[in-house]
Amino acid sequence: MNATPHILVVDDHADIREPLAKYLETHGLRATAADGAGSARRILKDSAIDLVVLDVMMPGEDGLSLCRHLRETTALPIILLTAMTEETDRIVGLEMGADDYVSKPFNPRELLARIKAVLRRTHSLPPETEALSGERIEFSPWVLDIKRRELIGEDGVSSPLSTAEFNLLRAFLKHPGRVLNRDQLLDLTQSRSADVFDRTIDNQVSRLRKKIETDPKNPKVIQTVWGGGYMFTAEVTEK
């Protein structure tokens, strides 16, 4: 098995994708080039890809549409290539779950550094303890309704969760008993963007504790591991 990371470069401009693919290969990576979303889908079906470099502005199916599809169906890391002026595309792409972005025109050395950084982060993520495929996940005395994105207490009363709270809680539920550092939580919750920093996770944990802890100032479910991050200590089962 080839352990060298395999990068898929998707761009409709041959003068960008071909030199970039060659540059990545000369710097120790494997690279395959695709001229659009259709060819990218075929390559992804037939090849083991480790990361996708994806142009946003392409004829036919654009990069944001392919990004959405990839995030819904895979856990592949995605780096977007965006026009310098298209801030909205960058924001939407990050909200969809892209891991990073680089503005055109770009320095291939910077892109290479970002590829390696994203690969390091994603490869360091802990495996899920088990797949949570059910619609209700219990961690006594709470039940998380996945479809409705609500917390249900033992009294049957439901409490809505914000998107950030839901994503964070689901990340914890998938990795109970494991120490998750802030970088890992940013990736697991798909909250990483250019202006997100470690303190964001701390604030989200604080808000979530207020909803699930008996005493948020002395948390028992989401415990702080000094110098390490956070650990979800409750037993997790499917209902």
C-alpha positions as CSV (number, residue, x, y, z in Angstrom):
1,M,0.0,0.0,0.0
2,N,1.3,3.5,-0.9
3,A,1.5,5.6,2.2
4,T,2.3,8.8,0.2
5,P,-0.8,11.2,0.4
6,H,-2.8,11.3,-2.8
7,I,-4.0,14.8,-3.7
8,L,-6.8,15.5,-6.2
9,V,-6.5,18.9,-7.9
10,V,-9.8,20.1,-9.4
11,D,-9.7,23.2,-11.6
12,D,-11.0,23.9,-15.0
13,H,-7.9,25.9,-16.0
14,A,-5.2,23.6,-17.3
15,D,-2.5,26.2,-16.8
16,I,-3.3,26.0,-13.0
17,R,-4.1,22.4,-12.4
18,E,-1.3,20.7,-14.4
19,P,1.6,22.8,-13.0
20,L,0.2,22.5,-9.5
21,A,-0.1,18.7,-9.8
22,K,3.5,18.5,-11.0
23,Y,4.7,20.8,-8.2
24,L,3.0,18.7,-5.6
25,E,4.6,15.5,-7.0
26,T,8.1,17.1,-7.0
27,H,7.6,17.8,-3.3
28,G,6.8,14.3,-2.2
29,L,3.0,13.9,-2.8
30,R,1.0,12.0,-5.4
31,A,-1.3,14.2,-7.4
32,T,-4.1,13.6,-9.9
33,A,-5.7,16.5,-11.9
34,A,-9.4,16.9,-12.8
35,D,-10.8,19.5,-15.1
36,G,-14.2,19.7,-13.4
37,A,-16.7,18.2,-10.9
38,G,-17.7,15.4,-13.2
39,S,-14.2,14.1,-13.8
40,A,-13.5,14.6,-10.1
41,R,-16.4,12.4,-9.1
42,R,-15.2,9.6,-11.4
43,I,-11.7,9.8,-9.9
44,L,-13.0,9.8,-6.4
45,K,-15.0,6.7,-7.2
46,D,-12.0,4.8,-8.6
47,S,-9.1,6.1,-6.5
48,A,-8.1,6.5,-2.9
49,I,-7.8,10.2,-2.4
50,D,-6.5,11.8,0.8
51,L,-7.3,15.5,0.2
52,V,-9.0,17.6,-2.5
53,V,-7.8,21.0,-3.7
54,L,-11.0,22.4,-5.2
55,D,-11.5,25.5,-7.4
56,V,-14.8,27.3,-6.5
57,M,-15.5,28.9,-9.9
58,M,-16.0,26.2,-12.5
59,P,-18.5,25.9,-15.4
60,G,-21.3,23.4,-14.9
61,E,-21.2,22.1,-11.3
62,D,-19.2,24.5,-9.3
63,G,-16.8,23.9,-6.5
64,L,-19.2,24.7,-3.7
65,S,-21.7,22.2,-5.0
66,L,-19.0,19.5,-5.1
67,C,-17.8,20.6,-1.7
68,R,-21.3,20.1,-0.3
69,H,-21.5,16.6,-1.8
70,L,-18.1,15.6,-0.5
71,R,-18.9,16.8,3.0
72,E,-22.2,15.0,3.0
73,T,-20.7,11.7,1.8
74,T,-17.1,11.6,2.9
75,A,-14.7,12.9,5.6
76,L,-12.1,14.0,2.9
77,P,-10.2,17.1,3.8
78,I,-11.0,20.0,1.3
79,I,-8.9,23.1,0.5
80,L,-10.8,25.6,-1.6
81,L,-9.2,27.8,-4.3
82,T,-11.1,31.1,-4.4
83,A,-10.8,34.4,-6.2
84,M,-9.2,37.1,-4.1
85,T,-12.4,39.2,-4.2
86,E,-14.9,36.4,-3.5
87,E,-15.1,36.6,0.3
88,T,-18.7,35.2,0.2
89,D,-17.5,32.0,-1.5
90,R,-14.8,31.5,1.2
91,I,-17.3,31.9,4.0
92,V,-19.9,29.7,2.4
93,G,-17.3,27.0,1.7
94,L,-16.0,27.0,5.3
95,E,-19.6,26.8,6.5
96,M,-20.1,23.8,4.3
97,G,-17.1,22.1,6.0
98,A,-14.1,23.0,3.9
99,D,-10.9,22.7,6.0
100,D,-9.1,25.7,4.5
101,Y,-8.9,28.0,1.5
102,V,-6.2,29.8,-0.6
103,S,-6.9,32.9,-2.6
104,K,-5.9,33.1,-6.3
105,P,-3.3,34.0,-7.4
106,F,-1.6,31.8,-4.9
107,N,2.0,30.8,-4.1
108,P,2.3,27.0,-4.6
109,R,4.7,26.9,-1.6
110,E,2.0,28.3,0.7
111,L,-0.6,25.9,-0.7
112,L,1.8,23.0,-0.1
113,A,2.3,24.1,3.5
114,R,-1.5,24.3,4.0
115,I,-2.0,20.8,2.5
116,K,0.5,19.4,4.9
117,A,-1.0,21.2,7.9
118,V,-4.5,20.0,7.1
119,L,-3.3,16.4,6.6
120,R,-1.5,16.5,9.9
121,R,-4.6,17.8,11.7
122,T,-7.0,15.3,10.1
123,H,-4.7,12.3,10.4
124,S,-4.3,13.1,14.1
125,L,-8.1,12.9,14.8
126,P,-9.0,10.0,17.1
127,P,-11.1,7.2,15.7
128,E,-14.8,7.1,16.6
129,T,-15.5,4.7,19.4
130,E,-18.5,3.4,17.4
131,A,-20.8,4.6,14.7
132,L,-23.8,6.5,16.0
133,S,-26.4,5.6,13.4
134,G,-29.6,6.0,15.5
135,E,-31.8,9.0,15.7
136,R,-31.6,9.2,19.5
137,I,-28.4,9.1,21.6
138,E,-28.6,8.7,25.4
139,F,-26.2,10.0,28.0
140,S,-28.1,9.8,31.2
141,P,-30.2,11.7,32.1
142,W,-30.2,13.3,28.7
143,V,-31.3,12.1,25.2
144,L,-30.1,13.9,22.1
145,D,-32.6,13.8,19.2
146,I,-30.4,13.9,16.2
147,K,-33.1,14.7,13.7
148,R,-34.7,17.5,15.7
149,R,-31.4,18.7,17.2
150,E,-32.9,18.8,20.6
151,L,-31.9,17.8,24.1
152,I,-34.6,15.8,26.0
153,G,-34.4,15.7,29.7
154,E,-35.7,12.9,32.0
155,D,-38.9,15.0,32.5
156,G,-39.5,14.8,28.8
157,V,-39.0,18.5,28.2
158,S,-37.0,19.4,25.0
159,S,-34.4,22.1,24.7
160,P,-33.2,23.3,21.3
161,L,-29.5,23.4,20.5
162,S,-27.7,25.9,18.3
163,T,-25.8,24.5,15.4
164,A,-22.5,25.0,17.2
165,E,-23.8,23.3,20.4
166,F,-25.2,20.4,18.4
167,N,-22.0,19.9,16.4
168,L,-19.9,20.0,19.6
169,L,-22.1,17.6,21.5
170,R,-22.2,15.2,18.6
171,A,-18.4,15.3,18.4
172,F,-18.2,14.4,22.1
173,L,-20.8,11.7,21.8
174,K,-18.7,10.0,19.1
175,H,-15.6,10.1,21.2
176,P,-16.6,9.4,24.8
177,G,-13.7,8.8,27.2
178,R,-11.1,10.4,24.9
179,V,-9.2,13.6,25.5
180,L,-9.9,15.9,22.6
181,N,-7.7,19.0,22.2
182,R,-9.0,22.3,20.8
183,D,-7.6,21.7,17.3
184,Q,-9.3,18.3,17.1
185,L,-12.6,19.8,18.3
186,L,-12.4,22.6,15.7
187,D,-12.0,20.0,13.0
188,L,-14.6,17.6,14.3
189,T,-17.1,20.3,14.5
190,Q,-16.1,21.8,11.2
191,S,-15.6,25.2,12.9
192,R,-12.2,26.0,11.6
193,S,-11.9,29.2,9.6
194,A,-9.4,32.1,9.3
195,D,-10.9,34.0,12.2
196,V,-11.6,31.1,14.5
197,F,-9.2,30.5,17.4
198,D,-8.9,28.2,20.4
199,R,-11.0,30.4,22.7
200,T,-14.0,29.8,20.5
201,I,-14.1,26.2,21.5
202,D,-13.8,27.1,25.2
203,N,-16.8,29.4,24.9
204,Q,-18.8,26.7,23.1
205,V,-18.0,24.2,25.8
206,S,-19.0,26.7,28.5
207,R,-22.4,27.2,26.8
208,L,-23.0,23.5,26.3
209,R,-22.1,22.8,30.0
210,K,-24.8,25.2,31.1
211,K,-27.3,23.0,29.3
212,I,-26.2,19.5,30.3
213,E,-24.3,19.9,33.6
214,T,-26.0,19.8,37.0
215,D,-23.4,22.3,38.2
216,P,-21.7,24.0,35.2
217,K,-19.0,25.4,37.5
218,N,-18.1,21.9,38.6
219,P,-18.6,19.9,35.4
220,K,-18.8,16.1,35.6
221,V,-19.8,15.3,32.0
222,I,-17.4,17.5,30.0
223,Q,-14.3,17.6,32.1
224,T,-11.3,19.8,31.4
225,V,-8.0,18.0,31.0
226,W,-5.4,20.6,31.8
227,G,-2.9,21.0,29.0
228,G,-4.8,18.6,26.9
229,G,-8.4,19.7,26.2
230,Y,-11.7,18.2,27.1
231,M,-13.1,14.7,27.8
232,F,-16.7,13.5,27.7
233,T,-17.1,11.1,30.6
234,A,-20.8,10.0,30.4
235,E,-21.7,6.6,29.1
236,V,-23.2,6.8,25.6
237,T,-25.8,4.5,24.2
238,E,-28.3,4.5,21.3
239,K,-32.0,4.4,22.0
